[in-house]
Amino acid sequence: MSSVANITRKRPAAAPPAVFDVNRVRQDFPILKQQVYGKPLVYLDNAATAQKPQAVLDAILRYYTEDCSNIHRGVHLLSERATAAYEEARAVIKRFLNAGDASEVVFVRGATEGINLVAHSYGRVHLKAGDEVLITAMEHHSNIVPWQMVCEEKGAKLRVAPINDRGELILEEYEKLLGPKTRIVSVVHVSNALGSINPVRRMIEMAHGWNAVVLVDGAQAAPHARVDVRALDADFYVFSGHKVFGPTGIGVLYGKSRLLDAMPPYQGGGDMISFVTFEKTHYNKLPYKFEAGTPHVAGGIGLGAALEYVNRVGLDNIAAYEHGLLEYATAAVSAIPGLRIIGTAREKAAVISFVLQDIHPHDIGTIIDREGIAIRTGHHCTQPVMQRFGIPATARASFAFYNTREEVDALVRGIRKVQEVFA
Ligand SMILES: Cc1ncc(COP(=O)(O)O)c(C=O)c1O
């Protein structure tokens, strides 16, 4: 097979911006230029899915218009080019996470599938009756239900570390719940409903003290801050492509090779085998052992392009800019009488969940949609968080680095309009 260097296409060079300029980065996102209901789109639903820069759209289009073919076993040029682009994307992800090796990067459909893979492969092998799996009270349903399923099957117990009224994990309670029965800890890095940032490095250290393995759900962390799986010493780390400015239907499971090697495959099929007879199948090496069937080639390539784009903008620039935006938005929104922010953690990502008087969040969302502002309303797939705060739902504005202070002002005007309607 030709070397990767020979068959990889040259990408258009894009110089990194010297200083972060929000108006400049906004130009990279074609969707943001549109109007809805005759008003400029204000997209504040980034925790649900983030918008895609032109570089991602171009990478996907390039694959479908120039390289479209199945990958890995092809001997023709298109297949070789597509394979090289896909594997290059894996290398980009490896660097993005600072993984030790590209074979520790498994392509999955998203964070949800990554967690299910670990629960069903690692969990099924290692859990037995009486063992415990520890999660937190702020988990997304994707990090609750797979563990409930495997615990039920194995007779293991699901334990839940509580949060305080600010929506912060109570670390002492978490520590108390760890013990000799804890086999697996699965925790969210950044809460999608509250914005709370968990001290995952410390949590992993504590769990390792009991020889438990730790999965970190990084779905809301990867788009906003630098993730270093080796510095964290995470055993598994998952995130979704579509929340990190890449395509839907693709995501990443990082796992330490020592653990992945010892785990049975999650699904059987093409690509995950090295040799098949009717008597026995020998499985492929990592990471392919976990990638049965034709993969989402365009998705992988698009995700690689998204992370390269994020790297060019600079994760430190992104984190600093979003921090300023969160402070501005928190002050502006808090000044609205009758509005209560749900989730006031001291370490917080750019997410503002709120309730307003006794107005149902769906009414808030619907009215401000007419102002061109997209927010999310509901339980955000975190019903236990809603139960913890005694509310059915919240309205949630979640920010990305392309959002502006003017858009925060528009949100505030939109919320005031809701109050006028219900006055
Ligand atoms: C914290 C968290 N975990 C997991 C998920 C699931 O991600 P996906 O639906 O992309 O698999 C989400 C999605 O909102 C999330 O916010």
PDBQT file of the ligand as one rigid body, heavy atoms in Angstrom, charges set to zero:
ROOT
HETATM    1  C1  LIG A 501     -22.858  14.977  29.360  1.00  0.00    +0.000 C 
HETATM    2  C2  LIG A 501     -23.391  14.191  28.205  1.00  0.00    +0.000 A 
HETATM    3  N1  LIG A 501     -23.125  12.888  28.113  1.00  0.00    +0.000 NA
HETATM    4  C3  LIG A 501     -23.556  12.149  27.094  1.00  0.00    +0.000 A 
HETATM    5  C4  LIG A 501     -24.304  12.695  26.098  1.00  0.00    +0.000 A 
HETATM    6  C5  LIG A 501     -24.768  11.844  24.972  1.00  0.00    +0.000 C 
HETATM    7  O1  LIG A 501     -24.194  12.265  23.772  1.00  0.00    +0.000 OA
HETATM    8  P1  LIG A 501     -24.646  11.613  22.387  1.00  0.00    +0.000 P 
HETATM    9  O2  LIG A 501     -26.136  11.750  22.346  1.00  0.00    +0.000 OA
HETATM   10  O3  LIG A 501     -23.964  12.458  21.374  1.00  0.00    +0.000 OA
HETATM   11  O4  LIG A 501     -24.183  10.208  22.391  1.00  0.00    +0.000 OA
HETATM   12  C6  LIG A 501     -24.628  14.057  26.142  1.00  0.00    +0.000 A 
HETATM   13  C7  LIG A 501     -25.500  14.662  25.124  1.00  0.00    +0.000 C 
HETATM   14  O5  LIG A 501     -26.127  15.667  25.351  1.00  0.00    +0.000 OA
HETATM   15  C8  LIG A 501     -24.138  14.823  27.217  1.00  0.00    +0.000 A 
HETATM   16  O6  LIG A 501     -24.398  16.128  27.309  1.00  0.00    +0.000 OA
ENDROOT
TORSDOF 0
